[in-house]
Amino acid sequence: MELFLRPLEDPTDVTWSIIWLLVILLFGVTYYIDYIMRMAFDELGDEQSNQPEGCGSGSADSTADPSH
């Protein structure tokens, strides 16, 4: 049991397993955010390429007669 519960040689020493865990977690979160952003920009690009030429993202009544 001493192998699992042995005291630290220097209590002020850095616990490297926690640092490695945080580094791996940071890389994972960064990759996941990058993936989400890439998918969002791909969807925006698909929406713009599917619109007919000359159509903007404004209201459909933008060409209506203003006197009515």
C-alpha positions as CSV (number, residue, x, y, z in Angstrom):
1,M,0.0,0.0,0.0
2,E,3.0,2.3,0.4
3,L,3.4,2.4,-3.3
4,F,0.1,4.2,-3.8
5,L,0.1,6.4,-0.7
6,R,3.7,7.4,-0.4
7,P,4.3,10.9,0.7
8,L,5.8,13.5,-1.6
9,E,9.5,14.0,-1.5
10,D,9.1,17.7,-1.6
11,P,5.6,19.1,-0.7
12,T,6.3,22.3,-2.6
13,D,7.1,20.5,-5.8
14,V,4.8,20.8,-8.8
15,T,2.4,18.0,-9.4
16,W,3.1,17.3,-13.1
17,S,0.2,15.0,-13.6
18,I,-2.2,17.9,-13.0
19,I,-0.2,20.1,-15.4
20,W,-0.3,17.5,-18.1
21,L,-4.0,17.0,-17.5
22,L,-4.6,20.7,-18.0
23,V,-2.5,20.9,-21.1
24,I,-4.4,18.0,-22.7
25,L,-7.7,19.5,-21.7
26,L,-6.7,22.8,-23.2
27,F,-5.7,21.2,-26.5
28,G,-9.0,19.3,-26.6
29,V,-11.1,22.4,-25.9
30,T,-9.2,24.4,-28.5
31,Y,-9.7,21.7,-31.1
32,Y,-13.4,21.4,-30.3
33,I,-13.9,25.2,-30.6
34,D,-12.0,25.2,-33.9
35,Y,-14.2,22.4,-35.2
36,I,-17.4,24.3,-34.3
37,M,-16.2,27.5,-35.8
38,R,-15.1,25.7,-39.0
39,M,-18.5,24.0,-39.3
40,A,-20.3,27.4,-38.8
41,F,-18.3,29.1,-41.5
42,D,-18.9,26.3,-43.9
43,E,-22.6,26.6,-43.3
44,L,-22.5,30.3,-43.9
45,G,-20.6,29.7,-47.1
46,D,-23.2,27.2,-48.3
47,E,-26.1,29.6,-47.6
48,Q,-24.4,32.4,-49.6
49,S,-23.7,30.1,-52.6
50,N,-27.3,28.8,-52.6
51,Q,-28.8,32.3,-52.9
52,P,-29.7,33.5,-56.4
53,E,-27.5,36.2,-57.8
54,G,-28.7,39.7,-56.8
55,C,-30.6,38.7,-53.7
56,G,-29.3,40.1,-50.5
57,S,-29.9,39.1,-47.0
58,G,-32.5,41.9,-46.5
59,S,-36.2,42.0,-46.6
60,A,-38.1,40.5,-49.5
61,D,-40.1,43.8,-49.8
62,S,-37.1,45.9,-50.5
63,T,-38.1,46.2,-54.2
64,A,-41.7,47.0,-53.5
65,D,-43.2,50.4,-54.5
66,P,-42.7,52.8,-51.6
67,S,-46.0,54.6,-52.4
68,H,-48.1,51.7,-51.1
